[in-house]
Amino acid sequence: MADKDDQMMIDLTRAVMQLLDGWRLETSEMQAMLAMPDNVRSRAFHKFREGQQAFPEDPAVLRRSHYLLRIADALRTTYPRNPEMGGRWLRQGHRRFGNRSPLTIILEGGEGGLVAVLSELDCTFSWDLTGSTAGTASH
């Protein structure tokens, strides 16, 4: 079972790295976005890209990885004909963020910034956060 779990972690790592590379982020931005532990050096990112090493099994890194994949999915839905727009959208000032870029929100806000950006892109995520689904049961 460990081999399957290891392969899943490698696959997750590669998917997130492809995403972050596609957004043309600097390694320091990737480290901050993922909240990499201090012992993970920038040179480890080459091994992450190549599938030679998985991200550390740190709960914060895993949560943030999943948030990033959901953000990417929402951007693909928003811009289905232009895959380059995800990285561009991330860097443009946004009126709901006080004309700050979503990338700035993520880097300055940490996990809360990821949640804010995902909430902006994915109304179902935002809906679930508010607990609004609790009031939808039929009487």
C-alpha positions as CSV (number, residue, x, y, z in Angstrom):
1,M,0.0,0.0,0.0
2,A,2.9,2.3,0.7
3,D,4.0,2.2,-2.9
4,K,0.6,3.3,-4.1
5,D,0.6,6.2,-1.6
6,D,4.1,7.1,-2.6
7,Q,3.1,7.2,-6.3
8,M,0.1,9.3,-5.4
9,M,2.3,11.8,-3.7
10,I,4.7,11.9,-6.6
11,D,1.8,12.4,-9.0
12,L,0.4,15.3,-6.8
13,T,3.9,16.8,-6.6
14,R,4.4,16.8,-10.4
15,A,0.9,18.1,-11.1
16,V,1.4,21.1,-8.7
17,M,4.9,21.7,-10.1
18,Q,3.6,21.7,-13.7
19,L,0.9,24.2,-12.6
20,L,3.3,26.5,-10.8
21,D,5.8,26.4,-13.6
22,G,3.0,27.1,-16.1
23,W,2.2,30.2,-14.0
24,R,5.9,31.2,-14.3
25,L,6.4,31.5,-10.6
26,E,9.8,32.0,-9.0
27,T,11.0,29.2,-6.7
28,S,10.8,31.5,-3.7
29,E,7.1,32.2,-4.6
30,M,6.5,28.5,-4.9
31,Q,8.1,27.9,-1.5
32,A,5.9,30.5,0.1
33,M,2.7,29.5,-1.7
34,L,3.1,25.9,-0.5
35,A,4.4,26.8,3.0
36,M,7.4,24.5,2.5
37,P,9.1,23.6,5.7
38,D,12.4,25.4,6.3
39,N,14.5,22.3,5.7
40,V,13.2,22.1,2.0
41,R,15.8,24.0,-0.1
42,S,15.2,25.5,-3.5
43,R,17.3,22.8,-5.1
44,A,14.7,20.2,-4.1
45,F,12.3,21.8,-6.6
46,H,14.2,20.2,-9.5
47,K,13.6,16.8,-7.9
48,F,9.9,17.7,-7.4
49,R,9.6,18.6,-11.1
50,E,11.3,15.4,-12.3
51,G,9.2,13.1,-10.1
52,Q,12.3,12.0,-8.2
53,Q,10.9,13.3,-4.9
54,A,7.5,14.0,-3.5
55,F,6.5,17.0,-1.5
56,P,7.0,16.6,2.3
57,E,4.0,14.9,3.9
58,D,3.2,18.1,5.8
59,P,-0.5,18.8,6.3
60,A,-0.1,22.5,5.3
61,V,1.7,21.6,2.1
62,L,-0.9,19.0,1.2
63,R,-3.8,21.4,1.9
64,R,-2.2,24.2,-0.1
65,S,-1.5,21.8,-3.0
66,H,-5.1,20.9,-3.2
67,Y,-6.2,24.5,-3.1
68,L,-3.8,25.3,-5.9
69,L,-5.2,22.5,-8.0
70,R,-8.7,23.7,-7.4
71,I,-7.7,27.2,-8.4
72,A,-6.2,25.9,-11.6
73,D,-9.3,23.9,-12.4
74,A,-11.5,27.0,-11.8
75,L,-9.2,29.0,-14.1
76,R,-9.4,26.4,-16.8
77,T,-13.2,26.6,-16.5
78,T,-13.1,30.4,-16.6
79,Y,-10.7,30.5,-19.6
80,P,-11.3,27.3,-21.5
81,R,-9.8,28.5,-24.7
82,N,-6.7,30.2,-23.4
83,P,-4.6,28.2,-20.9
84,E,-2.1,31.1,-20.6
85,M,-4.8,33.3,-19.0
86,G,-4.4,31.5,-15.6
87,G,-0.9,32.9,-15.0
88,R,-1.9,36.3,-16.4
89,W,-5.1,36.5,-14.2
90,L,-3.0,35.6,-11.2
91,R,-0.8,38.7,-11.8
92,Q,-3.4,41.3,-12.7
93,G,-4.9,43.7,-10.1
94,H,-8.4,42.6,-9.2
95,R,-11.1,45.0,-8.0
96,R,-12.4,42.6,-5.3
97,F,-8.9,42.4,-3.9
98,G,-8.4,46.2,-3.7
99,N,-6.6,46.2,-7.1
100,R,-4.0,43.8,-5.7
101,S,-3.2,40.7,-7.7
102,P,-4.4,37.3,-6.6
103,L,-0.7,36.3,-6.4
104,T,-0.1,39.1,-3.9
105,I,-3.2,37.9,-1.9
106,I,-1.9,34.4,-1.8
107,L,1.7,35.3,-1.0
108,E,0.7,37.8,1.7
109,G,-2.3,35.9,3.1
110,G,-0.9,32.4,3.2
111,E,-3.6,29.7,3.4
112,G,-6.2,32.4,3.9
113,G,-5.1,34.1,0.7
114,L,-5.5,30.8,-1.2
115,V,-9.0,30.4,0.3
116,A,-9.9,34.0,-0.7
117,V,-8.7,33.5,-4.3
118,L,-10.4,30.1,-4.6
119,S,-13.6,31.6,-3.2
120,E,-13.4,34.3,-5.9
121,L,-13.0,31.8,-8.7
122,D,-15.3,29.0,-7.5
123,C,-18.7,29.9,-6.2
124,T,-19.4,26.4,-5.0
125,F,-16.3,26.5,-2.8
126,S,-17.4,29.9,-1.4
127,W,-21.0,28.6,-0.9
128,D,-19.6,25.6,1.1
129,L,-17.5,27.9,3.2
130,T,-20.5,29.9,4.3
131,G,-22.4,26.9,5.4
132,S,-25.2,27.8,3.0
133,T,-25.7,24.2,2.1
134,A,-27.2,23.5,5.5
135,G,-30.3,25.5,4.8
136,T,-31.1,23.7,1.5
137,A,-32.7,20.6,2.9
138,S,-36.4,20.1,2.0
139,H,-39.0,20.3,4.7
